[in-house]
Amino acid sequence: MPKAAIHPDYRPSKITCACGFVYDSFSTRGDFMVEICANCHPFFTGKQKLLDTAGRIDRFNKKYGRGGGAKKEKAEQASSAGTGAGAGDAAVKAE
């Protein structure tokens, strides 16, 4: 049995959304308003906008000159600089 004087009053309350939908619940705060609820949130209503992430990545790569070609060019330069494992190591040590 809980002590009588130390617990907050847990009473029925109405939670009102900005769209006008009202939820009946229980709270220690009483009645209050919220800006968005499951009734009007885009994720729950199915009206969610999908971002074109592929287009953003392409723009980033174009702007900063990054792409799959840069890695291929570096690999070709490294392989044409010398043949075998010893030749590549000697080139690194000489620099």
N, CA, C and O atoms as a CHARMM CRD file, in Angstrom:
* protein
*
  380
    1    1 MET  N      0.84900  -1.17900   0.00000 PROA 1      0.00000
    2    1 MET  CA     0.00000   0.00000   0.00000 PROA 1      0.00000
    3    1 MET  C      0.89600   1.24500   0.00000 PROA 1      0.00000
    4    1 MET  O      1.73900   1.38500   0.88600 PROA 1      0.00000
    5    2 PRO  N      0.73400   2.14900  -0.97200 PROA 2      0.00000
    6    2 PRO  CA     1.55700   3.35000  -1.00800 PROA 2      0.00000
    7    2 PRO  C      1.20000   4.31800   0.11100 PROA 2      0.00000
    8    2 PRO  O      0.06800   4.34700   0.59500 PROA 2      0.00000
    9    3 LYS  N      2.17600   5.09600   0.50400 PROA 3      0.00000
   10    3 LYS  CA     1.92400   6.11600   1.53300 PROA 3      0.00000
   11    3 LYS  C      0.99600   7.18200   0.96000 PROA 3      0.00000
   12    3 LYS  O      1.04500   7.46800  -0.23700 PROA 3      0.00000
   13    4 ALA  N      0.18400   7.74800   1.77200 PROA 4      0.00000
   14    4 ALA  CA    -0.88000   8.63900   1.32000 PROA 4      0.00000
   15    4 ALA  C     -0.38300  10.01600   0.87700 PROA 4      0.00000
   16    4 ALA  O     -0.89500  10.53500  -0.11600 PROA 4      0.00000
   17    5 ALA  N      0.55900  10.62000   1.54000 PROA 5      0.00000
   18    5 ALA  CA     0.87600  12.02700   1.29300 PROA 5      0.00000
   19    5 ALA  C      2.06000  12.26600   0.36200 PROA 5      0.00000
   20    5 ALA  O      2.36000  13.42500   0.07500 PROA 5      0.00000
   21    6 ILE  N      2.74900  11.23300  -0.12600 PROA 6      0.00000
   22    6 ILE  CA     3.97300  11.48200  -0.90000 PROA 6      0.00000
   23    6 ILE  C      3.82700  11.29300  -2.40700 PROA 6      0.00000
   24    6 ILE  O      4.74000  11.67800  -3.13700 PROA 6      0.00000
   25    7 HSD  N      2.74900  10.72800  -2.90900 PROA 7      0.00000
   26    7 HSD  CA     2.59100  10.46100  -4.33700 PROA 7      0.00000
   27    7 HSD  C      1.78100  11.56800  -5.01100 PROA 7      0.00000
   28    7 HSD  O      0.84400  12.10100  -4.41700 PROA 7      0.00000
   29    8 PRO  N      2.14000  11.91500  -6.25200 PROA 8      0.00000
   30    8 PRO  CA     1.38400  12.95700  -6.95600 PROA 8      0.00000
   31    8 PRO  C      0.00100  12.45700  -7.35700 PROA 8      0.00000
   32    8 PRO  O     -0.25600  11.25500  -7.41700 PROA 8      0.00000
   33    9 ASP  N     -0.86000  13.39400  -7.62200 PROA 9      0.00000
   34    9 ASP  CA    -2.23100  13.07400  -8.00700 PROA 9      0.00000
   35    9 ASP  C     -2.25000  12.62800  -9.46500 PROA 9      0.00000
   36    9 ASP  O     -1.90700  13.40900 -10.35300 PROA 9      0.00000
   37   10 TYR  N     -2.63900  11.40500  -9.71900 PROA 10     0.00000
   38   10 TYR  CA    -2.69400  10.82500 -11.06000 PROA 10     0.00000
   39   10 TYR  C     -4.14300  10.84500 -11.50200 PROA 10     0.00000
   40   10 TYR  O     -4.94300  10.01200 -11.07300 PROA 10     0.00000
   41   11 ARG  N     -4.48000  11.79200 -12.35600 PROA 11     0.00000
   42   11 ARG  CA    -5.88400  12.03000 -12.68800 PROA 11     0.00000
   43   11 ARG  C     -6.10100  11.96200 -14.20600 PROA 11     0.00000
   44   11 ARG  O     -5.13900  12.03400 -14.97100 PROA 11     0.00000
   45   12 PRO  N     -7.34500  11.82600 -14.63900 PROA 12     0.00000
   46   12 PRO  CA    -7.63100  11.82800 -16.08500 PROA 12     0.00000
   47   12 PRO  C     -7.26400  13.18600 -16.69300 PROA 12     0.00000
   48   12 PRO  O     -7.43000  14.23300 -16.06700 PROA 12     0.00000
   49   13 SER  N     -6.76000  13.13700 -17.93200 PROA 13     0.00000
   50   13 SER  CA    -6.40300  14.38000 -18.61400 PROA 13     0.00000
   51   13 SER  C     -6.71100  14.25600 -20.09600 PROA 13     0.00000
   52   13 SER  O     -6.86900  13.15800 -20.63000 PROA 13     0.00000
   53   14 LYS  N     -6.79000  15.40800 -20.74500 PROA 14     0.00000
   54   14 LYS  CA    -7.01900  15.44100 -22.18800 PROA 14     0.00000
   55   14 LYS  C     -5.78100  16.04500 -22.83400 PROA 14     0.00000
   56   14 LYS  O     -5.35300  17.14600 -22.48700 PROA 14     0.00000
   57   15 ILE  N     -5.21100  15.29900 -23.78400 PROA 15     0.00000
   58   15 ILE  CA    -4.04600  15.75900 -24.52700 PROA 15     0.00000
   59   15 ILE  C     -4.55900  16.20000 -25.89300 PROA 15     0.00000
   60   15 ILE  O     -5.07900  15.38900 -26.66000 PROA 15     0.00000
   61   16 THR  N     -4.41100  17.48300 -26.19200 PROA 16     0.00000
   62   16 THR  CA    -4.94900  18.05600 -27.42200 PROA 16     0.00000
   63   16 THR  C     -3.81000  18.37000 -28.38300 PROA 16     0.00000
   64   16 THR  O     -2.83000  19.01400 -28.00900 PROA 16     0.00000
   65   17 CYS  N     -3.94500  17.91200 -29.61800 PROA 17     0.00000
   66   17 CYS  CA    -2.94500  18.16700 -30.64800 PROA 17     0.00000
   67   17 CYS  C     -3.28900  19.47000 -31.37500 PROA 17     0.00000
   68   17 CYS  O     -4.42300  19.94500 -31.30700 PROA 17     0.00000
   69   18 ALA  N     -2.30900  20.04100 -32.06700 PROA 18     0.00000
   70   18 ALA  CA    -2.53500  21.25500 -32.84100 PROA 18     0.00000
   71   18 ALA  C     -3.50000  21.00500 -33.99500 PROA 18     0.00000
   72   18 ALA  O     -4.16400  21.93400 -34.45700 PROA 18     0.00000
   73   19 CYS  N     -3.58700  19.75800 -34.46600 PROA 19     0.00000
   74   19 CYS  CA    -4.52300  19.43300 -35.54600 PROA 19     0.00000
   75   19 CYS  C     -5.95900  19.33600 -35.04500 PROA 19     0.00000
   76   19 CYS  O     -6.89300  19.30000 -35.84600 PROA 19     0.00000
   77   20 GLY  N     -6.14500  19.29200 -33.71800 PROA 20     0.00000
   78   20 GLY  CA    -7.48000  19.24100 -33.14300 PROA 20     0.00000
   79   20 GLY  C     -7.85800  17.89400 -32.55700 PROA 20     0.00000
   80   20 GLY  O     -8.89200  17.78500 -31.89600 PROA 20     0.00000
   81   21 PHE  N     -7.06800  16.88400 -32.77400 PROA 21     0.00000
   82   21 PHE  CA    -7.36100  15.55800 -32.24400 PROA 21     0.00000
   83   21 PHE  C     -7.13600  15.54300 -30.73500 PROA 21     0.00000
   84   21 PHE  O     -6.16700  16.13000 -30.25300 PROA 21     0.00000
   85   22 VAL  N     -8.01100  14.88500 -29.98400 PROA 22     0.00000
   86   22 VAL  CA    -7.92600  14.86400 -28.52200 PROA 22     0.00000
   87   22 VAL  C     -7.75500  13.42600 -28.05300 PROA 22     0.00000
   88   22 VAL  O     -8.52300  12.54000 -28.42800 PROA 22     0.00000
   89   23 TYR  N     -6.73400  13.20800 -27.22700 PROA 23     0.00000
   90   23 TYR  CA    -6.50400  11.90400 -26.60000 PROA 23     0.00000
   91   23 TYR  C     -6.92900  11.98000 -25.15000 PROA 23     0.00000
   92   23 TYR  O     -6.59200  12.93300 -24.44700 PROA 23     0.00000
   93   24 ASP  N     -7.66600  10.98100 -24.69900 PROA 24     0.00000
   94   24 ASP  CA    -7.99900  10.87700 -23.28000 PROA 24     0.00000
   95   24 ASP  C     -6.98100   9.95700 -22.63500 PROA 24     0.00000
   96   24 ASP  O     -6.78300   8.82600 -23.07800 PROA 24     0.00000
   97   25 SER  N     -6.33800  10.45000 -21.58700 PROA 25     0.00000
   98   25 SER  CA    -5.29300   9.69100 -20.92400 PROA 25     0.00000
   99   25 SER  C     -5.28900  10.02400 -19.44200 PROA 25     0.00000
  100   25 SER  O     -6.21300  10.65900 -18.93300 PROA 25     0.00000
  101   26 PHE  N     -4.24600   9.59100 -18.75900 PROA 26     0.00000
  102   26 PHE  CA    -4.05200   9.92800 -17.35200 PROA 26     0.00000
  103   26 PHE  C     -2.70300  10.61000 -17.20300 PROA 26     0.00000
  104   26 PHE  O     -1.74100  10.24600 -17.88000 PROA 26     0.00000
  105   27 SER  N     -2.62900  11.59700 -16.31900 PROA 27     0.00000
  106   27 SER  CA    -1.39900  12.33700 -16.15500 PROA 27     0.00000
  107   27 SER  C     -1.36800  13.03200 -14.80600 PROA 27     0.00000
  108   27 SER  O     -2.40000  13.26700 -14.17800 PROA 27     0.00000
  109   28 THR  N     -0.15500  13.35500 -14.38100 PROA 28     0.00000
  110   28 THR  CA    -0.01400  14.16900 -13.16800 PROA 28     0.00000
  111   28 THR  C     -0.04400  15.65300 -13.52800 PROA 28     0.00000
  112   28 THR  O     -0.19700  16.49400 -12.64200 PROA 28     0.00000
  113   29 ARG  N      0.10100  15.99300 -14.82000 PROA 29     0.00000
  114   29 ARG  CA     0.10100  17.38200 -15.28900 PROA 29     0.00000
  115   29 ARG  C     -1.29200  17.95000 -15.47600 PROA 29     0.00000
  116   29 ARG  O     -1.48500  19.15900 -15.35000 PROA 29     0.00000
  117   30 GLY  N     -2.24500  17.12500 -15.76800 PROA 30     0.00000
  118   30 GLY  CA    -3.56600  17.60700 -16.11800 PROA 30     0.00000
  119   30 GLY  C     -3.68600  17.71600 -17.63100 PROA 30     0.00000
  120   30 GLY  O     -3.03000  16.97200 -18.35900 PROA 30     0.00000
  121   31 ASP  N     -4.51600  18.63300 -18.10900 PROA 31     0.00000
  122   31 ASP  CA    -4.71100  18.81100 -19.54200 PROA 31     0.00000
  123   31 ASP  C     -3.53200  19.58900 -20.13700 PROA 31     0.00000
  124   31 ASP  O     -3.01800  20.52300 -19.52100 PROA 31     0.00000
  125   32 PHE  N     -3.10800  19.18500 -21.35600 PROA 32     0.00000
  126   32 PHE  CA    -2.05800  19.93200 -22.03500 PROA 32     0.00000
  127   32 PHE  C     -2.15100  19.71200 -23.53800 PROA 32     0.00000
  128   32 PHE  O     -2.86000  18.82300 -24.01000 PROA 32     0.00000
  129   33 MET  N     -1.41200  20.55100 -24.29000 PROA 33     0.00000
  130   33 MET  CA    -1.42400  20.50300 -25.75000 PROA 33     0.00000
  131   33 MET  C     -0.06800  20.04400 -26.28300 PROA 33     0.00000
  132   33 MET  O      0.97100  20.29500 -25.67200 PROA 33     0.00000
  133   34 VAL  N     -0.09600  19.36500 -27.43600 PROA 34     0.00000
  134   34 VAL  CA     1.11800  18.95700 -28.13900 PROA 34     0.00000
  135   34 VAL  C      1.04700  19.50800 -29.56100 PROA 34     0.00000
  136   34 VAL  O     -0.03500  19.81600 -30.06000 PROA 34     0.00000
  137   35 GLU  N      2.20400  19.62900 -30.20700 PROA 35     0.00000
  138   35 GLU  CA     2.24700  20.19300 -31.55700 PROA 35     0.00000
  139   35 GLU  C      1.92100  19.16900 -32.63400 PROA 35     0.00000
  140   35 GLU  O      1.34900  19.51000 -33.66900 PROA 35     0.00000
  141   36 ILE  N      2.28600  17.91900 -32.39000 PROA 36     0.00000
  142   36 ILE  CA     2.08700  16.89200 -33.41800 PROA 36     0.00000
  143   36 ILE  C      1.74200  15.56900 -32.73900 PROA 36     0.00000
  144   36 ILE  O      2.21000  15.28400 -31.63700 PROA 36     0.00000
  145   37 CYS  N      0.92300  14.77100 -33.40800 PROA 37     0.00000
  146   37 CYS  CA     0.49900  13.48700 -32.83400 PROA 37     0.00000
  147   37 CYS  C      0.53900  12.41600 -33.91800 PROA 37     0.00000
  148   37 CYS  O      0.90700  12.69800 -35.05800 PROA 37     0.00000
  149   38 ALA  N      0.16900  11.21100 -33.57400 PROA 38     0.00000
  150   38 ALA  CA     0.17200  10.10000 -34.52700 PROA 38     0.00000
  151   38 ALA  C     -0.89700  10.29100 -35.60200 PROA 38     0.00000
  152   38 ALA  O     -0.81300   9.69400 -36.67500 PROA 38     0.00000
  153   39 ASN  N     -1.88600  11.10900 -35.32100 PROA 39     0.00000
  154   39 ASN  CA    -2.95500  11.34800 -36.28500 PROA 39     0.00000
  155   39 ASN  C     -2.50500  12.27000 -37.42000 PROA 39     0.00000
  156   39 ASN  O     -3.02600  12.16700 -38.53100 PROA 39     0.00000
  157   40 CYS  N     -1.55500  13.16400 -37.16600 PROA 40     0.00000
  158   40 CYS  CA    -1.14300  14.12600 -38.19500 PROA 40     0.00000
  159   40 CYS  C      0.33900  14.05600 -38.55400 PROA 40     0.00000
  160   40 CYS  O      0.78200  14.80500 -39.42600 PROA 40     0.00000
  161   41 HSD  N      1.12100  13.18800 -37.91800 PROA 41     0.00000
  162   41 HSD  CA     2.54900  13.08100 -38.21600 PROA 41     0.00000
  163   41 HSD  C      2.73900  12.42700 -39.58000 PROA 41     0.00000
  164   41 HSD  O      2.09600  11.41800 -39.86700 PROA 41     0.00000
  165   42 PRO  N      3.61800  12.98300 -40.43700 PROA 42     0.00000
  166   42 PRO  CA     3.79000  12.43400 -41.79300 PROA 42     0.00000
  167   42 PRO  C      4.21500  10.96900 -41.82500 PROA 42     0.00000
  168   42 PRO  O      3.83800  10.24500 -42.74600 PROA 42     0.00000
  169   43 PHE  N      4.98300  10.52000 -40.85300 PROA 43     0.00000
  170   43 PHE  CA     5.42000   9.12200 -40.84800 PROA 43     0.00000
  171   43 PHE  C      4.23000   8.18100 -40.68500 PROA 43     0.00000
  172   43 PHE  O      4.15800   7.14700 -41.34800 PROA 43     0.00000
  173   44 PHE  N      3.30300   8.53700 -39.80900 PROA 44     0.00000
  174   44 PHE  CA     2.16500   7.66500 -39.53200 PROA 44     0.00000
  175   44 PHE  C      1.04000   7.81900 -40.54900 PROA 44     0.00000
  176   44 PHE  O      0.25600   6.88800 -40.73400 PROA 44     0.00000
  177   45 THR  N      0.94100   8.97000 -41.21200 PROA 45     0.00000
  178   45 THR  CA    -0.13300   9.18300 -42.17900 PROA 45     0.00000
  179   45 THR  C      0.22800   8.68400 -43.57400 PROA 45     0.00000
  180   45 THR  O     -0.64800   8.57300 -44.43200 PROA 45     0.00000
  181   46 GLY  N      1.50500   8.38300 -43.81600 PROA 46     0.00000
  182   46 GLY  CA     1.92500   7.90100 -45.12900 PROA 46     0.00000
  183   46 GLY  C      2.25500   9.01800 -46.09500 PROA 46     0.00000
  184   46 GLY  O      2.46000   8.75600 -47.28000 PROA 46     0.00000
  185   47 LYS  N      2.31200  10.25100 -45.63200 PROA 47     0.00000
  186   47 LYS  CA     2.62100  11.39500 -46.48900 PROA 47     0.00000
  187   47 LYS  C      4.06700  11.84300 -46.30900 PROA 47     0.00000
  188   47 LYS  O      4.39200  13.01500 -46.49800 PROA 47     0.00000
  189   48 GLN  N      4.91600  10.91300 -45.94800 PROA 48     0.00000
  190   48 GLN  CA     6.31700  11.21700 -45.68900 PROA 48     0.00000
  191   48 GLN  C      7.05300  11.48000 -46.99000 PROA 48     0.00000
  192   48 GLN  O      6.87300  10.75300 -47.96700 PROA 48     0.00000
  193   49 LYS  N      7.89200  12.53100 -47.00900 PROA 49     0.00000
  194   49 LYS  CA     8.69900  12.83500 -48.18000 PROA 49     0.00000
  195   49 LYS  C      9.96900  12.00100 -48.13100 PROA 49     0.00000
  196   49 LYS  O     10.65300  11.96000 -47.10900 PROA 49     0.00000
  197   50 LEU  N     10.28300  11.33800 -49.23500 PROA 50     0.00000
  198   50 LEU  CA    11.50500  10.56500 -49.31600 PROA 50     0.00000
  199   50 LEU  C     12.60000  11.44100 -49.91600 PROA 50     0.00000
  200   50 LEU  O     12.38200  12.10300 -50.93000 PROA 50     0.00000
  201   51 LEU  N     13.76200  11.44700 -49.29900 PROA 51     0.00000
  202   51 LEU  CA    14.87300  12.24800 -49.78700 PROA 51     0.00000
  203   51 LEU  C     15.59800  11.51500 -50.90700 PROA 51     0.00000
  204   51 LEU  O     15.74500  10.29300 -50.87700 PROA 51     0.00000
  205   52 ASP  N     16.04000  12.26800 -51.87600 PROA 52     0.00000
  206   52 ASP  CA    16.79500  11.70200 -52.99500 PROA 52     0.00000
  207   52 ASP  C     18.26000  11.65500 -52.58600 PROA 52     0.00000
  208   52 ASP  O     19.04100  12.52700 -52.96600 PROA 52     0.00000
  209   53 THR  N     18.63400  10.64400 -51.81600 PROA 53     0.00000
  210   53 THR  CA    20.00500  10.56900 -51.32200 PROA 53     0.00000
  211   53 THR  C     20.98200  10.24300 -52.44000 PROA 53     0.00000
  212   53 THR  O     22.13900  10.65900 -52.38100 PROA 53     0.00000
  213   54 ALA  N     20.55200   9.51700 -53.44500 PROA 54     0.00000
  214   54 ALA  CA    21.46000   9.19100 -54.54800 PROA 54     0.00000
  215   54 ALA  C     21.86600  10.46100 -55.28100 PROA 54     0.00000
  216   54 ALA  O     23.03000  10.61300 -55.65200 PROA 54     0.00000
  217   55 GLY  N     20.93600  11.36100 -55.49200 PROA 55     0.00000
  218   55 GLY  CA    21.25800  12.62300 -56.14600 PROA 55     0.00000
  219   55 GLY  C     22.18700  13.47300 -55.31400 PROA 55     0.00000
  220   55 GLY  O     23.06200  14.14500 -55.86000 PROA 55     0.00000
  221   56 ARG  N     22.02000  13.46100 -54.01000 PROA 56     0.00000
  222   56 ARG  CA    22.88600  14.23400 -53.12900 PROA 56     0.00000
  223   56 ARG  C     24.31100  13.68900 -53.14400 PROA 56     0.00000
  224   56 ARG  O     25.27300  14.45600 -53.15300 PROA 56     0.00000
  225   57 ILE  N     24.44000  12.39600 -53.14800 PROA 57     0.00000
  226   57 ILE  CA    25.77000  11.78100 -53.16600 PROA 57     0.00000
  227   57 ILE  C     26.46900  12.09300 -54.47900 PROA 57     0.00000
  228   57 ILE  O     27.66100  12.40000 -54.49100 PROA 57     0.00000
  229   58 ASP  N     25.73300  12.01600 -55.59100 PROA 58     0.00000
  230   58 ASP  CA    26.32000  12.33000 -56.89500 PROA 58     0.00000
  231   58 ASP  C     26.78300  13.78300 -56.94900 PROA 58     0.00000
  232   58 ASP  O     27.85300  14.07600 -57.48200 PROA 58     0.00000
  233   59 ARG  N     25.97000  14.70200 -56.39300 PROA 59     0.00000
  234   59 ARG  CA    26.36100  16.11300 -56.37800 PROA 59     0.00000
  235   59 ARG  C     27.61300  16.32600 -55.53700 PROA 59     0.00000
  236   59 ARG  O     28.48700  17.10700 -55.91300 PROA 59     0.00000
  237   60 PHE  N     27.70600  15.64100 -54.40900 PROA 60     0.00000
  238   60 PHE  CA    28.88600  15.75400 -53.55200 PROA 60     0.00000
  239   60 PHE  C     30.12100  15.25800 -54.28100 PROA 60     0.00000
  240   60 PHE  O     31.16000  15.91900 -54.27600 PROA 60     0.00000
  241   61 ASN  N     30.00900  14.10300 -54.90500 PROA 61     0.00000
  242   61 ASN  CA    31.14900  13.54000 -55.63800 PROA 61     0.00000
  243   61 ASN  C     31.55800  14.44000 -56.80500 PROA 61     0.00000
  244   61 ASN  O     32.74800  14.60000 -57.07600 PROA 61     0.00000
  245   62 LYS  N     30.59000  15.02000 -57.48600 PROA 62     0.00000
  246   62 LYS  CA    30.89200  15.90900 -58.60700 PROA 62     0.00000
  247   62 LYS  C     31.56800  17.18300 -58.10300 PROA 62     0.00000
  248   62 LYS  O     32.51900  17.66900 -58.71500 PROA 62     0.00000
  249   63 LYS  N     31.07700  17.72300 -56.98900 PROA 63     0.00000
  250   63 LYS  CA    31.59900  18.98200 -56.45100 PROA 63     0.00000
  251   63 LYS  C     33.02600  18.83100 -55.93900 PROA 63     0.00000
  252   63 LYS  O     33.86700  19.69800 -56.18100 PROA 63     0.00000
  253   64 TYR  N     33.30200  17.75300 -55.24400 PROA 64     0.00000
  254   64 TYR  CA    34.60600  17.56800 -54.62000 PROA 64     0.00000
  255   64 TYR  C     35.51900  16.62200 -55.40000 PROA 64     0.00000
  256   64 TYR  O     36.59700  16.26600 -54.92300 PROA 64     0.00000
  257   65 GLY  N     35.10000  16.21900 -56.57800 PROA 65     0.00000
  258   65 GLY  CA    35.93900  15.40900 -57.45100 PROA 65     0.00000
  259   65 GLY  C     36.20800  14.01800 -56.91900 PROA 65     0.00000
  260   65 GLY  O     37.24300  13.42300 -57.21500 PROA 65     0.00000
  261   66 ARG  N     35.30000  13.51100 -56.15200 PROA 66     0.00000
  262   66 ARG  CA    35.47700  12.15100 -55.63100 PROA 66     0.00000
  263   66 ARG  C     34.62500  11.20800 -56.44800 PROA 66     0.00000
  264   66 ARG  O     33.52800  11.55200 -56.88800 PROA 66     0.00000
  265   67 GLY  N     35.13500  10.04700 -56.63700 PROA 67     0.00000
  266   67 GLY  CA    34.37300   9.04600 -57.37300 PROA 67     0.00000
  267   67 GLY  C     35.14100   7.76100 -57.42000 PROA 67     0.00000
  268   67 GLY  O     36.24900   7.67900 -56.89100 PROA 67     0.00000
  269   68 GLY  N     34.58500   6.76900 -58.03600 PROA 68     0.00000
  270   68 GLY  CA    35.25000   5.48400 -58.14300 PROA 68     0.00000
  271   68 GLY  C     36.49100   5.55500 -58.99900 PROA 68     0.00000
  272   68 GLY  O     37.38600   4.72500 -58.83900 PROA 68     0.00000
  273   69 GLY  N     36.58100   6.52600 -59.91400 PROA 69     0.00000
  274   69 GLY  CA    37.71900   6.64600 -60.81400 PROA 69     0.00000
  275   69 GLY  C     39.00300   7.00400 -60.09200 PROA 69     0.00000
  276   69 GLY  O     40.07400   6.58700 -60.53100 PROA 69     0.00000
  277   70 ALA  N     38.94500   7.74800 -59.02000 PROA 70     0.00000
  278   70 ALA  CA    40.15300   8.17400 -58.31000 PROA 70     0.00000
  279   70 ALA  C     40.88900   6.97400 -57.72100 PROA 70     0.00000
  280   70 ALA  O     42.11800   6.92400 -57.76800 PROA 70     0.00000
  281   71 LYS  N     40.17800   6.03500 -57.18400 PROA 71     0.00000
  282   71 LYS  CA    40.81200   4.84900 -56.60400 PROA 71     0.00000
  283   71 LYS  C     41.44800   3.99500 -57.69500 PROA 71     0.00000
  284   71 LYS  O     42.53400   3.44400 -57.51600 PROA 71     0.00000
  285   72 LYS  N     40.76000   3.89400 -58.82000 PROA 72     0.00000
  286   72 LYS  CA    41.28800   3.09000 -59.92300 PROA 72     0.00000
  287   72 LYS  C     42.57300   3.70200 -60.46700 PROA 72     0.00000
  288   72 LYS  O     43.52700   2.98400 -60.76700 PROA 72     0.00000
  289   73 GLU  N     42.60100   5.04500 -60.59700 PROA 73     0.00000
  290   73 GLU  CA    43.79900   5.71000 -61.11200 PROA 73     0.00000
  291   73 GLU  C     44.98600   5.50500 -60.18500 PROA 73     0.00000
  292   73 GLU  O     46.09400   5.25200 -60.65700 PROA 73     0.00000
  293   74 LYS  N     44.78200   5.60700 -58.88300 PROA 74     0.00000
  294   74 LYS  CA    45.86300   5.40100 -57.91600 PROA 74     0.00000
  295   74 LYS  C     46.38100   3.97000 -57.98000 PROA 74     0.00000
  296   74 LYS  O     47.58700   3.74000 -57.88900 PROA 74     0.00000
  297   75 ALA  N     45.48600   3.01800 -58.13600 PROA 75     0.00000
  298   75 ALA  CA    45.88600   1.61600 -58.20900 PROA 75     0.00000
  299   75 ALA  C     46.69700   1.35700 -59.48000 PROA 75     0.00000
  300   75 ALA  O     47.67100   0.60500 -59.45300 PROA 75     0.00000
  301   76 GLU  N     46.29700   1.97600 -60.58800 PROA 76     0.00000
  302   76 GLU  CA    47.03100   1.79800 -61.84400 PROA 76     0.00000
  303   76 GLU  C     48.42100   2.43200 -61.75500 PROA 76     0.00000
  304   76 GLU  O     49.39300   1.85600 -62.24400 PROA 76     0.00000
  305   77 GLN  N     48.52600   3.61400 -61.13600 PROA 77     0.00000
  306   77 GLN  CA    49.81200   4.28000 -60.99900 PROA 77     0.00000
  307   77 GLN  C     50.75100   3.45600 -60.12700 PROA 77     0.00000
  308   77 GLN  O     51.94000   3.35500 -60.42700 PROA 77     0.00000
  309   78 ALA  N     50.24400   2.87600 -59.07100 PROA 78     0.00000
  310   78 ALA  CA    51.06500   2.07800 -58.16900 PROA 78     0.00000
  311   78 ALA  C     51.55000   0.80400 -58.86000 PROA 78     0.00000
  312   78 ALA  O     52.69200   0.38900 -58.66300 PROA 78     0.00000
  313   79 SER  N     50.69600   0.19000 -59.65900 PROA 79     0.00000
  314   79 SER  CA    51.09800  -1.04700 -60.32600 PROA 79     0.00000
  315   79 SER  C     52.06900  -0.77800 -61.47500 PROA 79     0.00000
  316   79 SER  O     52.92100  -1.61800 -61.76600 PROA 79     0.00000
  317   80 SER  N     51.95600   0.37600 -62.13200 PROA 80     0.00000
  318   80 SER  CA    52.85300   0.66600 -63.25200 PROA 80     0.00000
  319   80 SER  C     54.18800   1.25100 -62.78200 PROA 80     0.00000
  320   80 SER  O     55.13400   1.30600 -63.56800 PROA 80     0.00000
  321   81 ALA  N     54.28900   1.68700 -61.52900 PROA 81     0.00000
  322   81 ALA  CA    55.52500   2.27200 -61.01300 PROA 81     0.00000
  323   81 ALA  C     56.62100   1.22400 -60.87700 PROA 81     0.00000
  324   81 ALA  O     57.79700   1.55000 -61.04400 PROA 81     0.00000
  325   82 GLY  N     56.28300   0.01900 -60.58800 PROA 82     0.00000
  326   82 GLY  CA    57.28100  -1.03400 -60.45000 PROA 82     0.00000
  327   82 GLY  C     56.61400  -2.38400 -60.47700 PROA 82     0.00000
  328   82 GLY  O     55.40400  -2.49600 -60.28200 PROA 82     0.00000
  329   83 THR  N     57.40300  -3.40500 -60.71900 PROA 83     0.00000
  330   83 THR  CA    56.84200  -4.74600 -60.73500 PROA 83     0.00000
  331   83 THR  C     57.36300  -5.48800 -59.53300 PROA 83     0.00000
  332   83 THR  O     58.52700  -5.33700 -59.16300 PROA 83     0.00000
  333   84 GLY  N     56.52000  -6.28700 -58.92000 PROA 84     0.00000
  334   84 GLY  CA    56.92600  -7.06600 -57.75800 PROA 84     0.00000
  335   84 GLY  C     56.82100  -6.25400 -56.48100 PROA 84     0.00000
  336   84 GLY  O     56.67200  -5.03300 -56.52900 PROA 84     0.00000
  337   85 ALA  N     56.89800  -6.91800 -55.34900 PROA 85     0.00000
  338   85 ALA  CA    56.74500  -6.26400 -54.05600 PROA 85     0.00000
  339   85 ALA  C     57.96600  -5.44000 -53.70300 PROA 85     0.00000
  340   85 ALA  O     57.83200  -4.39300 -53.06800 PROA 85     0.00000
  341   86 GLY  N     59.16300  -5.88400 -54.09800 PROA 86     0.00000
  342   86 GLY  CA    60.40300  -5.19200 -53.73400 PROA 86     0.00000
  343   86 GLY  C     60.52600  -3.83700 -54.40500 PROA 86     0.00000
  344   86 GLY  O     61.03800  -2.90100 -53.79100 PROA 86     0.00000
  345   87 ALA  N     60.07800  -3.70300 -55.63600 PROA 87     0.00000
  346   87 ALA  CA    60.22200  -2.44200 -56.36800 PROA 87     0.00000
  347   87 ALA  C     59.35500  -1.35500 -55.75700 PROA 87     0.00000
  348   87 ALA  O     59.77100  -0.19900 -55.68800 PROA 87     0.00000
  349   88 GLY  N     58.15000  -1.71100 -55.31000 PROA 88     0.00000
  350   88 GLY  CA    57.27300  -0.71900 -54.69800 PROA 88     0.00000
  351   88 GLY  C     57.82800  -0.23600 -53.37200 PROA 88     0.00000
  352   88 GLY  O     57.71200   0.94300 -53.03800 PROA 88     0.00000
  353   89 ASP  N     58.42500  -1.13700 -52.62000 PROA 89     0.00000
  354   89 ASP  CA    59.00100  -0.76400 -51.31300 PROA 89     0.00000
  355   89 ASP  C     60.19300   0.15100 -51.49500 PROA 89     0.00000
  356   89 ASP  O     60.38200   1.08000 -50.70900 PROA 89     0.00000
  357   90 ALA  N     61.00400  -0.09200 -52.51900 PROA 90     0.00000
  358   90 ALA  CA    62.17300   0.73000 -52.76800 PROA 90     0.00000
  359   90 ALA  C     61.75800   2.14400 -53.16600 PROA 90     0.00000
  360   90 ALA  O     62.42100   3.11100 -52.79100 PROA 90     0.00000
  361   91 ALA  N     60.67100   2.27200 -53.92100 PROA 91     0.00000
  362   91 ALA  CA    60.21400   3.59300 -54.34300 PROA 91     0.00000
  363   91 ALA  C     59.72900   4.38200 -53.13600 PROA 91     0.00000
  364   91 ALA  O     59.94400   5.59300 -53.07400 PROA 91     0.00000
  365   92 VAL  N     59.09100   3.74000 -52.19000 PROA 92     0.00000
  366   92 VAL  CA    58.58900   4.42000 -50.99300 PROA 92     0.00000
  367   92 VAL  C     59.76500   4.87900 -50.12900 PROA 92     0.00000
  368   92 VAL  O     59.73900   5.98500 -49.58800 PROA 92     0.00000
  369   93 LYS  N     60.80100   4.03700 -49.99300 PROA 93     0.00000
  370   93 LYS  CA    61.94000   4.38400 -49.16400 PROA 93     0.00000
  371   93 LYS  C     62.74300   5.52900 -49.76200 PROA 93     0.00000
  372   93 LYS  O     63.32400   6.32800 -49.02800 PROA 93     0.00000
  373   94 ALA  N     62.77900   5.61800 -51.09700 PROA 94     0.00000
  374   94 ALA  CA    63.55400   6.66700 -51.77000 PROA 94     0.00000
  375   94 ALA  C     62.92500   8.03000 -51.57500 PROA 94     0.00000
  376   94 ALA  O     63.63600   9.03500 -51.59800 PROA 94     0.00000
  377   95 GLU  N     61.61800   8.10200 -51.38500 PROA 95     0.00000
  378   95 GLU  CA    60.93100   9.38300 -51.22600 PROA 95     0.00000
  379   95 GLU  C     61.21200   9.88400 -49.86200 PROA 95     0.00000
  380   95 GLU  O     60.73800  10.95600 -49.48900 PROA 95     0.00000
